[in-house]
């Protein structure tokens, strides 16, 4: 399935945002494109494997003071667009946060708002339209730079998932919202910075668990996702 015009427009607006923002603040920024495979398992359905395109960027709005130190203030966003939206979710996110650095280590905490467009499910020849989810997330990232000129890097990111806000599709049959039980996300990244550009590889695992009930028939909201991507990015 080809990317729709709306997805291409969102990509274009995301790129324009970064191009316009970086000169305005005269600070560092990154823009990355990752491509790989996503495996989505919605109980009790079989796992679906597909391609995932991930466009992501970050702008350093305020650098740490050279005299007094302190954290960097960052902002950015992410677009996750699978060509196959029948079995995989599209996602859009924006975030802002702080990053504390000391020698080779840095620790960042970000407040992130994410919208997930959930795919429909077919079970026993019946179509179940899942509600889309809006989430507030607080990912914590620990990053370590090493090697020649500290160009190589490795990072670990994790977060608990909080109760989503659900938005029913106008085409869906009205059902009670599912009751959230728990969820999490963990991600590992390795990469190398060549100066103007960088390479990286990611592995991510994410899980959502909902209580059994009328809002979660046959556990069709329970979702385990594994993502493996590799990509290239630019440093501004």
SVG drawing of the C-alpha trace seen along z (x, -y; Angstrom):
<svg xmlns="http://www.w3.org/2000/svg" viewBox="-22 -33 62 50">
<polyline fill="none" stroke="black" stroke-width="0.4" points="0.0,0.0 1.4,-3.4 1.7,-6.3 -1.4,-8.5 -1.2,-12.2 -1.9,-13.2 1.1,-11.3 3.3,-12.9 2.0,-16.3 2.8,-15.6 6.3,-14.6 6.8,-17.8 5.5,-20.0 7.8,-18.2 10.8,-18.9 9.8,-22.5 9.4,-22.9 13.0,-21.8 14.4,-23.9 12.6,-27.0 13.4,-26.4 17.1,-25.7 18.2,-29.0 15.7,-30.9 17.4,-29.6 20.9,-29.0 21.3,-25.8 22.1,-22.1 19.5,-19.9 19.2,-16.4 17.0,-14.9 16.9,-11.1 15.2,-8.6 14.9,-5.0 13.6,-2.1 13.1,1.5 10.6,4.1 7.7,4.0 6.0,7.0 2.6,6.4 0.8,9.0 -2.8,8.3 -4.1,11.2 -5.5,13.6 -4.6,12.8 -1.4,14.0 1.6,11.6 1.7,9.3 5.1,8.3 5.7,5.3 7.9,2.4 8.1,-0.7 9.3,-4.2 10.3,-6.5 11.1,-10.2 12.4,-11.8 14.1,-15.1 15.2,-17.0 16.2,-20.7 18.3,-22.0 16.4,-25.2 18.7,-26.2 22.3,-25.0 23.8,-24.5 25.6,-27.6 29.4,-27.3 29.9,-29.0 27.2,-27.7 26.3,-24.4 22.8,-23.1 20.6,-21.1 19.9,-21.6 16.3,-22.3 15.2,-20.2 12.1,-19.8 11.2,-17.6 8.9,-15.0 8.4,-11.7 6.3,-10.3 5.9,-6.5 4.2,-5.5 3.9,-1.8 3.0,-1.3 0.6,1.4 -1.9,-0.5 -4.3,2.4 -2.4,4.4 0.0,1.8 -0.6,-1.5 0.4,-5.0 1.9,-7.3 2.7,-11.0 4.5,-12.4 5.8,-15.8 8.0,-16.2 10.0,-18.7 12.4,-18.0 15.7,-18.5 19.1,-16.7 21.8,-16.7 25.3,-15.9 28.5,-15.0 31.7,-13.9 30.7,-10.9 27.2,-10.4 23.9,-12.2 20.5,-11.7 17.4,-13.1 13.8,-13.3 11.1,-14.3 7.4,-15.0 5.8,-13.5 2.3,-13.6 1.6,-10.7 -1.3,-9.9 -1.7,-6.3 -4.1,-5.4 -5.0,-1.8 -5.7,0.7 -9.0,2.5 -9.2,6.2 -11.0,9.1 -12.1,12.0 -14.6,14.7 -15.4,12.7 -16.4,9.6 -14.6,6.3 -13.7,4.7 -12.7,1.0 -10.4,0.2 -10.4,-3.3 -7.4,-5.5 -5.2,-6.3 -3.7,-9.6 -1.0,-9.2 1.2,-11.4 4.6,-9.7 7.7,-10.4 10.6,-8.6 14.0,-8.5 17.1,-8.1 20.6,-7.3 23.3,-7.9 27.0,-7.1 29.5,-8.4 32.9,-6.6 35.7,-5.9 37.7,-8.3 36.5,-11.9 33.5,-10.2 31.8,-9.6 30.4,-6.2 27.3,-6.1 24.9,-3.8 21.7,-4.6 18.9,-3.0 15.4,-4.4 12.5,-3.3 9.1,-4.4 5.9,-3.2 2.8,-3.7 0.0,-5.8 -3.7,-5.4 -4.5,-6.4 -7.3,-8.7 -9.5,-7.0 -11.1,-8.5 -13.6,-6.4 -13.7,-6.4 -16.9,-7.9 -17.3,-4.6 -17.0,-2.4 -19.8,-0.8 -19.9,-2.7 -18.4,-0.5 -17.2,-1.2 -13.6,-2.2 -11.2,0.6 -9.8,0.5 -6.0,0.0 -4.0,2.4 -0.3,1.6 2.2,1.0 5.8,0.2 8.4,-0.7 12.1,0.1 14.5,-0.8 18.2,-0.2 20.2,-2.3 23.8,-2.1 25.3,-4.4 28.3,-6.4 28.5,-10.1 30.6,-11.1 30.2,-14.8 27.6,-16.2 25.7,-12.9 25.3,-9.7 24.3,-6.1 22.3,-4.2 20.4,-1.0 17.4,-0.5 15.6,2.3 12.3,1.5 9.7,3.5 6.4,2.1 3.4,3.7 -0.1,2.6 -2.3,4.8 -6.1,4.1 -8.6,5.7 -11.0,8.3 -14.4,6.8 -16.9,5.3 -14.5,2.7 -11.8,5.3 -13.7,8.2 -11.4,11.2 -8.5,9.1 -8.2,7.4 -6.6,4.3 -3.8,6.3 -0.8,5.3 2.8,6.4 5.1,4.6 8.7,5.2 10.6,2.9 14.1,3.2 15.3,0.3 18.4,-1.1 18.8,-4.6 20.8,-7.7 20.6,-11.2 21.9,-14.7 23.4,-17.1 22.7,-20.8"/>
</svg>
